[in-house]
Amino acid sequence: MALAAIILAAGMSHTAFAQGQSEQKPASLYDRLGGLAPISVVVDDFIDVLVPDPILNTNPAIDAARKRVPASYLKYHVTAMVCQATGGPCRYDGRGMKETHARLNITAQEWDRMVTLLKGVLDRHAVPAQEAGELLDIVDSTRADIVASSEM
């Protein structure tokens, strides 16, 4: 009986210690999004709606880039970028946002269209509001490096 009490007490102490640990360090956005598999599925769907979008492709530079750069290449890099930016183990090793988008002449209206498409994909995958908001904040932090003009 005493042995059972010691084991039970040790288990409760371990549980209390583990709970204290989790309270000190909140889960990363990467973990709250479910890790690499769900992130890659959402990115895959996002690129699938982004690439053929007729509104974005009215910009001749975007349209030309879509024809030149395979969607699978975009999916790989965007997945790595989202994984890294949300606290995951991936490392994005592509070019910077400013360099990548410099020749595309992306307008504020085109940026807004991209965000609308992304929000739609996040909604379809039932990404919780808090996590979706944090992800959109990360995306928004790249806006200044991507949007070249406010004219359409």
N, C-alpha and C positions, 0 to 999 in steps of 0.2 A: 504494500500500500504506500509506504514511504517513497519507494522507487517511482511509482506511478505519479505521485505528487511532484517529485523532482523533475521528471520528464515533462509533465504538464506545465510546470512553472518555467522550465527552460524553453519550451515551445512558445509560451506566452511572451516571454522576454524577447525571443527572436522575432516574434510577430510585432511587438511594440517597437523594436529596433528598426525593423524593415519599414514599418509605417512612418517612423520618424525620418528615415532616409528619404522616402518618397515625398514627404511633406517639404523637405528641404530642397529637393531638386525636382521641379515639375517636369512632366513628360515633354519632350520636344514636340514641335509641330509635326515633324516627320513621324514620330511614334503615334501621335494622335490622329494622323491621317491614315495610319495603318501600315506604314512602311513602303518599301519599294514597289511591291506588286500593285497595290491600289493606285499609287502615284503614277506608275507607268500606264495603267489602264486609262486613267483620266487624261493624261498627256496624249496618249494614242488617240482617244476620241476627240480631244481638242484640236489636234493637228488635222484630223480627218474633216472637221468642219471649217477650220481656218483656211487650209490650202485652196479648196475650190470656191471659197466665198466670192460671189460675183461683185459685191460692193468693194471689197478690198482689191480685187483684181482689176478694177477700173483704173487703178494706179499702174501705169505701164511698167514702172520699175519693180513693183511687187509682183506683177504678173510674170515678168521675165525671170525674176528670182525663183518663183514657184516652179517654172519650167526647167530651170537650171539645177536646182537643189532638190534631191529626192526627199520625199516626205519621211522616209525611214531615217534619214540622216538627221532631220529636224527632231524627230521623236527621240532619238538617242540623246542628242545634246540637251533638249529641253527637259527630258527626264533627269539627266545627271544634274542639271542646273537646279531644278526644283528639289531634288533629293538633297543636294548640298545646302541650298538656301534655307531649308526647313530643319536642318540639324542632323541630317542623315549621313551615312558613311561615304557617299559617292563624292567624286571630285570632278567638277566641270573643268575641262581643259580646252574649251573652245575660245574663240576670240571674244573680246569685250563687246558689250552691247552697242556702244557708240560706233566702234569700228564695223561691226556686223551690219548695222542698219544705216550707216552714213549715206549710202548711194540710193536708198529706197525712197527718200523724200516723204517719209510718213507724216501725215497731218494729224492734228488733234482729233479730227473726226474719224480718221482711220484707226487711231489708237482706241477711241471710244467704242468703235465697232468690235475691235478685238476683245476688249473687256466685256462687252455684251455677250459675245460668243463664249468666252471663258465662263462667265457667270451661268450661262445656260447649261454648259457641260457640268459644272459643279452642282447645279440644281438637279440635273438628271441622275447624277451619282449620289444624291442625298448627302453631300458633304455638309456637316453641321455648320451653322451660321458662324460660330466663333472661329472655327478653323478656316472656313472659306474667307472670312474677313481678314484673317492674318495672312493668308496666301495672297489675297488681292492687295494687301498693303506691301508685300514683298514685290509683287509685280509692279505696283505703282512706283516703287522706289527706282525703277529702271526707266521711267517715262522720259525724264530729261535727256537721257542718252539715246533715246529712240525717236522721239518726235522731233522732226526737223522744222516743221512749219505749222501754223494754225490754219492755213488756207487749204481748201480742197481742190 
